[in-house]
Amino acid sequence: MTTAGIDPGEHHSVAELEDLAYELRRKLLELCGTYEGAVHIGGDMSVADILTALFHHGLRVDPDDISNPNRDRFLLSKGHAAVCMYIAMAIRGFFEYDDIVATYGQLDSAYGMHPCKVQLPGVEASTGSLGHGLPLAVGMALSARGRGEKHRVITLLGDGETGEGSVWEAVMAGRSNRLGNLVAIVDRNRQMMTSFAEERVMFEPYPDKWRAFGWNVVEIDGHDMSQLVSAIDDLPDADSDVPTVLICETVKGKGVDFMERNLAWHAGSLNPTDLERALTALDASRTKENA
Amino acid sequence: MPETFTFGDMLSARSVIGETLAAEGAKRDNLWVLTPDIGATLVEFRDTFPDRFIDVGLAEQACVGIAAGLAYDGNISVVSGMLPFLSMRALEQVRSDVCYPNLPVKIIGTHGGLVGNGGSTHYAVEDLSLMASLTNMTVTSIGDPVMVGEVLRQSMEMSGPIYIRLAVGKKDKVLYAPGEHDIRIGRGIVARDGSDVTLFTHGTTVAQALDAADELAKEGVSVRVVDMWTLKPIDAELVIRSASETDGRFVVLEDHLTYGGLATRISDVVTDNGVSLNSFERLGIPQVYAGFGDDEELRNKHGYGLVHTVDALRRAVQTQETS
């Protein structure tokens, strides 16, 4: 599936990708135990498998050639999961993990709560305010089309974020402009910041909403690495004319029992005792899934 | 008895935008034009470069976001539409998607000021205040239709964003002879020189300002008319110089709220530079929702028509010197 001159550079088995996702979660928790302020750990943990599948398998990107015009573009529309993206990119070789830990959130750091392209080259867009990533992705996908480039533009949204009207404006624009090179991935963790989604906002029938707007809809378990890999491998060709959404069922706080589906863990910090508890829980969760 | 007309006829005087974009599009294969269903002025570009013309329909937020996505990827994006909606409905996209990364997105549109019978949903009267508050944004308001093309052309060379405000564009007078003034973004134009008082204005009220200066000339009063078409960055040097050259007497006339627009920007220059004035008066839209009527009726109703401008200039020159 390599096209346009960029090789993914890495060819991992599903088991190896699962190990990388474990490493990502472990590093996320460690940062959460180091940084004194709140980290959006709940939404970070829910996208850890998705970002691992992207940065170590799906995205044709090269950490040593971040401006290559043929690279796939990835936009983190749910910008509050920036830390998860920074670390996933660090494991892939874009950044130094130690730099992230040493400077996160500090004055003049490139690493803050929401990603900034100007301060952190390698990031494709400055995001954070919700509902902005998909319109930007439509623009980038149009640009690729205009130049006859074959790369994809992929953006990751939270399901809560899709309450923003601008998302649906862009959903229509993506379909209307026949952008088969455009991929939205929805982290369907069914939680917003202060409430469970369906209790406040009736998103269901959720996949039908995207279908009704004319998109190619793929529903998967966003924590099942083999499903993620298959879904990415099976994406329609970039020069096809229907955009695709991968709706990934996920669990906010995935991997740490006391964080999972717990509204208190939208964001937070871990003292040394709770960091140990969290790491132990992560290992236990992994053992259980491997059993 | 009303004449029969269509929207195309009404818009025809805006053709300078369409012609300029078509010409620039031929020179630059990275120029894209986007609109939220206000594309009547853009037919030349649309028909010549259909692959670089995007009409998203009624979706201002996505329109500006898509424009930013294109600009991130090395393109120049022009967004054309109605300013009350681009400046407010899409304000956050302008701020966070365009200005934050300082992308070459050019926003040009109509319906700046009290432009007739649309009512207050369809008047952009806060837009210059909103846009001028955004880091990296250049803010302009243009009355002369020929200048619109020149500024649009110059904006192609700018690495960052610009906001270009027009009124309606269907009955703008050509104010300046070709080559009469050096048109440069960030430089005001002395549309008429004078020595007793300076009347600063921009956009659609430049013509009215020149008419007011004619009236005062009959009374032996010499009015300098400054077309301060770039509100940001403001031509501070021209403001400071005009204070000393026109006896410290300023009147500011604009089709915008009296606070937050050009008057505010000029008063900032005055304050920041310790300029002392003998008089300063703002003419523009008070804090009201303006109602219906034609442009001239609305200006007269709200205190910034020709007669009010003439009166304000008279008051300005009659004010005793403070020092």
Interface residues (C-beta under 8 A of the other chain):
Chain A: R73 C116 K117 V118 E124 A125 S126 G128 S129 G131 H132 L134 P135 L136 A137 V138 G139 M140 A141 L142 S143 A144 R145 G146 G165 S166 E169 A170 M172 A173 S176 N177
Chain B: W32 D51 R52 I54 V56 G57 A59 Q61 A62 V64 G65 I66 A67 A68 G69 L70 A71 Y72 D73 G74 N75 S77 E92 Q93 S96 D97 Y100 P101 N102
